[in-house]
Amino acid sequence: MPLLPKPSRPDFLGFLALVAILAVMLGAYLVFPHLQAAMGYQDCIASGRVTGC
């Protein structure tokens, strides 16, 4: 009787890596404007202008 190969499971590692990379890119796209605004506010305060920031 010949030995039958074990049935292989589908490999999802590549798909999960792609999803993780896309999730990081989407998160950066959504978070970057908020970080930029916060840093701009800190720069305005640091320049000595307390009002008008």
N, C-alpha and C positions, 0 to 999 in steps of 0.2 A: 504494500500500500504506500503510495507516494505521500510525502509530507506536504500538506497544504500551507501556503503562506498565511500568516496571521492577517486578518482584515485590518487595514490601517484606518486610523481616524483622520478626518480632514485637519490640516494644519492651519490654525487661525492666527499664528504668531505675526505673519506679515500684515494681515488685516488689522489686528489689534495695534500694531505699531503705527500704521497709517492713521487709524482713528485717534491715537494718542497725539500724534504730531498735529493733526488737524484741530484737535481740541485745544492744544497749547496755542496754536496760531489764532484761533478764534478768541480765546481768552485774552491774549495780548491785544488783539484788535479792539476788544470791548473795554479793557482796563486802561490802555494807554492814554486816551483823552482825559480821564480823571486824574491820572498821575501827572500829566502835563499841566493841567490846571492847578493842581496843588503845588507843584514846583514853581509855577509862575507866580502864585500868590506868595510863596515863601521868598522868592526873589524880590517881589515888590516890597514886602515888609523889610527885608534886609537892606534895601536901598535907602530906607529912612522915610519912605512915604507911608504913613500909617493910614491916612484917608485916601480914598480913590483907588484902592486896590481891587 
